[in-house]
Amino acid sequence: MAYKEIGAALNLSERTVKYHMERILELLRLENKAQAVAYAAREKI
């Protein structure tokens, strides 16, 4: 999903979603959303 779509689904601004995604990528040492999705699938979260 696009950041705008995620924000709408969670009642958050697009900017807030981008911020949190950047923090998740940084903490997990990932490079992009695709890697985050693969990580979540692999870890079953």
PDB file of N, CA, C and O in Angstrom:
ATOM      1  N   MET A   1       0.837  -1.183   0.000  1.00  0.00           N
ATOM      2  CA  MET A   1       0.000   0.000   0.000  1.00  0.00           C
ATOM      3  C   MET A   1       0.883   1.249   0.000  1.00  0.00           C
ATOM      4  O   MET A   1       2.024   1.226   0.461  1.00  0.00           O
ATOM      5  N   ALA A   2       0.344   2.298  -0.511  1.00  0.00           N
ATOM      6  CA  ALA A   2       1.040   3.581  -0.490  1.00  0.00           C
ATOM      7  C   ALA A   2       0.913   4.204   0.900  1.00  0.00           C
ATOM      8  O   ALA A   2      -0.011   3.886   1.649  1.00  0.00           O
ATOM      9  N   TYR A   3       1.838   5.083   1.234  1.00  0.00           N
ATOM     10  CA  TYR A   3       1.799   5.735   2.539  1.00  0.00           C
ATOM     11  C   TYR A   3       0.465   6.432   2.783  1.00  0.00           C
ATOM     12  O   TYR A   3      -0.064   6.404   3.894  1.00  0.00           O
ATOM     13  N   LYS A   4      -0.072   7.054   1.744  1.00  0.00           N
ATOM     14  CA  LYS A   4      -1.346   7.760   1.863  1.00  0.00           C
ATOM     15  C   LYS A   4      -2.478   6.789   2.216  1.00  0.00           C
ATOM     16  O   LYS A   4      -3.329   7.095   3.051  1.00  0.00           O
ATOM     17  N   GLU A   5      -2.479   5.617   1.571  1.00  0.00           N
ATOM     18  CA  GLU A   5      -3.497   4.596   1.847  1.00  0.00           C
ATOM     19  C   GLU A   5      -3.363   4.035   3.251  1.00  0.00           C
ATOM     20  O   GLU A   5      -4.363   3.819   3.936  1.00  0.00           O
ATOM     21  N   ILE A   6      -2.146   3.801   3.675  1.00  0.00           N
ATOM     22  CA  ILE A   6      -1.904   3.297   5.030  1.00  0.00           C
ATOM     23  C   ILE A   6      -2.387   4.320   6.050  1.00  0.00           C
ATOM     24  O   ILE A   6      -3.057   3.975   7.023  1.00  0.00           O
ATOM     25  N   GLY A   7      -2.039   5.578   5.816  1.00  0.00           N
ATOM     26  CA  GLY A   7      -2.476   6.645   6.710  1.00  0.00           C
ATOM     27  C   GLY A   7      -3.987   6.734   6.813  1.00  0.00           C
ATOM     28  O   GLY A   7      -4.529   6.903   7.905  1.00  0.00           O
ATOM     29  N   ALA A   8      -4.666   6.620   5.689  1.00  0.00           N
ATOM     30  CA  ALA A   8      -6.132   6.678   5.692  1.00  0.00           C
ATOM     31  C   ALA A   8      -6.710   5.507   6.477  1.00  0.00           C
ATOM     32  O   ALA A   8      -7.665   5.678   7.234  1.00  0.00           O
ATOM     33  N   ALA A   9      -6.139   4.324   6.303  1.00  0.00           N
ATOM     34  CA  ALA A   9      -6.633   3.138   7.007  1.00  0.00           C
ATOM     35  C   ALA A   9      -6.407   3.231   8.513  1.00  0.00           C
ATOM     36  O   ALA A   9      -7.203   2.713   9.297  1.00  0.00           O
ATOM     37  N   LEU A  10      -5.318   3.894   8.917  1.00  0.00           N
ATOM     38  CA  LEU A  10      -4.971   3.994  10.338  1.00  0.00           C
ATOM     39  C   LEU A  10      -5.332   5.338  10.951  1.00  0.00           C
ATOM     40  O   LEU A  10      -5.054   5.596  12.122  1.00  0.00           O
ATOM     41  N   ASN A  11      -5.956   6.191  10.144  1.00  0.00           N
ATOM     42  CA  ASN A  11      -6.322   7.537  10.597  1.00  0.00           C
ATOM     43  C   ASN A  11      -5.084   8.334  11.036  1.00  0.00           C
ATOM     44  O   ASN A  11      -5.097   9.003  12.069  1.00  0.00           O
ATOM     45  N   LEU A  12      -4.021   8.249  10.233  1.00  0.00           N
ATOM     46  CA  LEU A  12      -2.774   8.961  10.474  1.00  0.00           C
ATOM     47  C   LEU A  12      -2.434   9.768   9.225  1.00  0.00           C
ATOM     48  O   LEU A  12      -2.928   9.476   8.136  1.00  0.00           O
ATOM     49  N   SER A  13      -1.601  10.770   9.386  1.00  0.00           N
ATOM     50  CA  SER A  13      -1.167  11.527   8.220  1.00  0.00           C
ATOM     51  C   SER A  13      -0.128  10.721   7.446  1.00  0.00           C
ATOM     52  O   SER A  13       0.537   9.842   7.995  1.00  0.00           O
ATOM     53  N   GLU A  14      -0.006  11.037   6.170  1.00  0.00           N
ATOM     54  CA  GLU A  14       1.002  10.388   5.331  1.00  0.00           C
ATOM     55  C   GLU A  14       2.395  10.618   5.912  1.00  0.00           C
ATOM     56  O   GLU A  14       3.234   9.717   5.901  1.00  0.00           O
ATOM     57  N   ARG A  15       2.637  11.815   6.414  1.00  0.00           N
ATOM     58  CA  ARG A  15       3.949  12.152   6.993  1.00  0.00           C
ATOM     59  C   ARG A  15       4.259  11.278   8.206  1.00  0.00           C
ATOM     60  O   ARG A  15       5.395  10.835   8.376  1.00  0.00           O
ATOM     61  N   THR A  16       3.261  11.028   9.047  1.00  0.00           N
ATOM     62  CA  THR A  16       3.455  10.188  10.229  1.00  0.00           C
ATOM     63  C   THR A  16       3.796   8.759   9.820  1.00  0.00           C
ATOM     64  O   THR A  16       4.679   8.133  10.406  1.00  0.00           O
ATOM     65  N   VAL A  17       3.097   8.252   8.821  1.00  0.00           N
ATOM     66  CA  VAL A  17       3.359   6.900   8.335  1.00  0.00           C
ATOM     67  C   VAL A  17       4.777   6.808   7.787  1.00  0.00           C
ATOM     68  O   VAL A  17       5.485   5.842   8.072  1.00  0.00           O
ATOM     69  N   LYS A  18       5.205   7.801   7.001  1.00  0.00           N
ATOM     70  CA  LYS A  18       6.563   7.812   6.453  1.00  0.00           C
ATOM     71  C   LYS A  18       7.604   7.823   7.568  1.00  0.00           C
ATOM     72  O   LYS A  18       8.600   7.101   7.500  1.00  0.00           O
ATOM     73  N   TYR A  19       7.374   8.639   8.590  1.00  0.00           N
ATOM     74  CA  TYR A  19       8.314   8.721   9.710  1.00  0.00           C
ATOM     75  C   TYR A  19       8.470   7.347  10.377  1.00  0.00           C
ATOM     76  O   TYR A  19       9.587   6.877  10.596  1.00  0.00           O
ATOM     77  N   HIS A  20       7.356   6.724  10.689  1.00  0.00           N
ATOM     78  CA  HIS A  20       7.421   5.432  11.378  1.00  0.00           C
ATOM     79  C   HIS A  20       8.042   4.353  10.497  1.00  0.00           C
ATOM     80  O   HIS A  20       8.777   3.499  10.994  1.00  0.00           O
ATOM     81  N   MET A  21       7.760   4.381   9.210  1.00  0.00           N
ATOM     82  CA  MET A  21       8.363   3.409   8.308  1.00  0.00           C
ATOM     83  C   MET A  21       9.876   3.600   8.247  1.00  0.00           C
ATOM     84  O   MET A  21      10.624   2.622   8.252  1.00  0.00           O
ATOM     85  N   GLU A  22      10.329   4.843   8.189  1.00  0.00           N
ATOM     86  CA  GLU A  22      11.769   5.116   8.188  1.00  0.00           C
ATOM     87  C   GLU A  22      12.424   4.594   9.461  1.00  0.00           C
ATOM     88  O   GLU A  22      13.516   4.028   9.412  1.00  0.00           O
ATOM     89  N   ARG A  23      11.762   4.783  10.598  1.00  0.00           N
ATOM     90  CA  ARG A  23      12.311   4.294  11.872  1.00  0.00           C
ATOM     91  C   ARG A  23      12.367   2.762  11.893  1.00  0.00           C
ATOM     92  O   ARG A  23      13.352   2.181  12.349  1.00  0.00           O
ATOM     93  N   ILE A  24      11.311   2.114  11.399  1.00  0.00           N
ATOM     94  CA  ILE A  24      11.302   0.649  11.339  1.00  0.00           C
ATOM     95  C   ILE A  24      12.438   0.152  10.463  1.00  0.00           C
ATOM     96  O   ILE A  24      13.166  -0.763  10.849  1.00  0.00           O
ATOM     97  N   LEU A  25      12.596   0.750   9.282  1.00  0.00           N
ATOM     98  CA  LEU A  25      13.670   0.337   8.374  1.00  0.00           C
ATOM     99  C   LEU A  25      15.032   0.529   9.026  1.00  0.00           C
ATOM    100  O   LEU A  25      15.911  -0.323   8.902  1.00  0.00           O
ATOM    101  N   GLU A  26      15.204   1.639   9.713  1.00  0.00           N
ATOM    102  CA  GLU A  26      16.475   1.922  10.378  1.00  0.00           C
ATOM    103  C   GLU A  26      16.762   0.900  11.479  1.00  0.00           C
ATOM    104  O   GLU A  26      17.867   0.364  11.560  1.00  0.00           O
ATOM    105  N   LEU A  27      15.778   0.638  12.312  1.00  0.00           N
ATOM    106  CA  LEU A  27      15.970  -0.279  13.433  1.00  0.00           C
ATOM    107  C   LEU A  27      16.230  -1.716  12.985  1.00  0.00           C
ATOM    108  O   LEU A  27      16.994  -2.443  13.620  1.00  0.00           O
ATOM    109  N   LEU A  28      15.594  -2.117  11.894  1.00  0.00           N
ATOM    110  CA  LEU A  28      15.767  -3.481  11.387  1.00  0.00           C
ATOM    111  C   LEU A  28      16.883  -3.585  10.357  1.00  0.00           C
ATOM    112  O   LEU A  28      17.167  -4.666   9.841  1.00  0.00           O
ATOM    113  N   ARG A  29      17.514  -2.449  10.064  1.00  0.00           N
ATOM    114  CA  ARG A  29      18.597  -2.385   9.078  1.00  0.00           C
ATOM    115  C   ARG A  29      18.137  -2.912   7.709  1.00  0.00           C
ATOM    116  O   ARG A  29      18.804  -3.728   7.074  1.00  0.00           O
ATOM    117  N   LEU A  30      16.972  -2.410   7.288  1.00  0.00           N
ATOM    118  CA  LEU A  30      16.412  -2.754   5.986  1.00  0.00           C
ATOM    119  C   LEU A  30      16.501  -1.533   5.085  1.00  0.00           C
ATOM    120  O   LEU A  30      16.695  -0.415   5.563  1.00  0.00           O
ATOM    121  N   GLU A  31      16.359  -1.746   3.778  1.00  0.00           N
ATOM    122  CA  GLU A  31      16.532  -0.653   2.821  1.00  0.00           C
ATOM    123  C   GLU A  31      15.239  -0.090   2.257  1.00  0.00           C
ATOM    124  O   GLU A  31      15.213   1.061   1.820  1.00  0.00           O
ATOM    125  N   ASN A  32      14.158  -0.878   2.255  1.00  0.00           N
ATOM    126  CA  ASN A  32      12.920  -0.390   1.639  1.00  0.00           C
ATOM    127  C   ASN A  32      11.698  -1.140   2.176  1.00  0.00           C
ATOM    128  O   ASN A  32      11.820  -2.089   2.950  1.00  0.00           O
ATOM    129  N   LYS A  33      10.509  -0.683   1.741  1.00  0.00           N
ATOM    130  CA  LYS A  33       9.264  -1.293   2.205  1.00  0.00           C
ATOM    131  C   LYS A  33       9.158  -2.755   1.790  1.00  0.00           C
ATOM    132  O   LYS A  33       8.627  -3.571   2.543  1.00  0.00           O
ATOM    133  N   ALA A  34       9.647  -3.092   0.621  1.00  0.00           N
ATOM    134  CA  ALA A  34       9.578  -4.477   0.156  1.00  0.00           C
ATOM    135  C   ALA A  34      10.328  -5.407   1.103  1.00  0.00           C
ATOM    136  O   ALA A  34       9.861  -6.504   1.407  1.00  0.00           O
ATOM    137  N   GLN A  35      11.486  -4.963   1.564  1.00  0.00           N
ATOM    138  CA  GLN A  35      12.248  -5.762   2.517  1.00  0.00           C
ATOM    139  C   GLN A  35      11.507  -5.863   3.847  1.00  0.00           C
ATOM    140  O   GLN A  35      11.559  -6.904   4.503  1.00  0.00           O
ATOM    141  N   ALA A  36      10.817  -4.796   4.254  1.00  0.00           N
ATOM    142  CA  ALA A  36      10.044  -4.824   5.495  1.00  0.00           C
ATOM    143  C   ALA A  36       8.888  -5.813   5.384  1.00  0.00           C
ATOM    144  O   ALA A  36       8.597  -6.543   6.331  1.00  0.00           O
ATOM    145  N   VAL A  37       8.235  -5.834   4.234  1.00  0.00           N
ATOM    146  CA  VAL A  37       7.139  -6.789   4.017  1.00  0.00           C
ATOM    147  C   VAL A  37       7.673  -8.221   4.048  1.00  0.00           C
ATOM    148  O   VAL A  37       7.060  -9.097   4.658  1.00  0.00           O
ATOM    149  N   ALA A  38       8.797  -8.463   3.402  1.00  0.00           N
ATOM    150  CA  ALA A  38       9.403  -9.803   3.403  1.00  0.00           C
ATOM    151  C   ALA A  38       9.809 -10.202   4.823  1.00  0.00           C
ATOM    152  O   ALA A  38       9.624 -11.353   5.216  1.00  0.00           O
ATOM    153  N   TYR A  39      10.349  -9.278   5.579  1.00  0.00           N
ATOM    154  CA  TYR A  39      10.729  -9.542   6.965  1.00  0.00           C
ATOM    155  C   TYR A  39       9.504  -9.919   7.790  1.00  0.00           C
ATOM    156  O   TYR A  39       9.538 -10.888   8.548  1.00  0.00           O
ATOM    157  N   ALA A  40       8.424  -9.156   7.646  1.00  0.00           N
ATOM    158  CA  ALA A  40       7.194  -9.423   8.396  1.00  0.00           C
ATOM    159  C   ALA A  40       6.630 -10.797   8.035  1.00  0.00           C
ATOM    160  O   ALA A  40       6.174 -11.527   8.916  1.00  0.00           O
ATOM    161  N   ALA A  41       6.656 -11.154   6.760  1.00  0.00           N
ATOM    162  CA  ALA A  41       6.151 -12.455   6.334  1.00  0.00           C
ATOM    163  C   ALA A  41       7.017 -13.582   6.900  1.00  0.00           C
ATOM    164  O   ALA A  41       6.507 -14.599   7.370  1.00  0.00           O
ATOM    165  N   ARG A  42       8.316 -13.383   6.845  1.00  0.00           N
ATOM    166  CA  ARG A  42       9.252 -14.390   7.347  1.00  0.00           C
ATOM    167  C   ARG A  42       9.090 -14.604   8.849  1.00  0.00           C
ATOM    168  O   ARG A  42       9.169 -15.734   9.331  1.00  0.00           O
ATOM    169  N   GLU A  43       8.865 -13.522   9.584  1.00  0.00           N
ATOM    170  CA  GLU A  43       8.723 -13.590  11.044  1.00  0.00           C
ATOM    171  C   GLU A  43       7.281 -13.839  11.475  1.00  0.00           C
ATOM    172  O   GLU A  43       6.993 -13.939  12.668  1.00  0.00           O
ATOM    173  N   LYS A  44       6.376 -13.939  10.499  1.00  0.00           N
ATOM    174  CA  LYS A  44       4.952 -14.181  10.737  1.00  0.00           C
ATOM    175  C   LYS A  44       4.319 -13.122  11.637  1.00  0.00           C
ATOM    176  O   LYS A  44       3.598 -13.430  12.585  1.00  0.00           O
ATOM    177  N   ILE A  45       4.615 -11.860  11.305  1.00  0.00           N
ATOM    178  CA  ILE A  45       4.019 -10.749  12.049  1.00  0.00           C
ATOM    179  C   ILE A  45       3.219  -9.856  11.118  1.00  0.00           C
ATOM    180  O   ILE A  45       2.640  -8.864  11.561  1.00  0.00           O
TER     181      ILE A  45
END
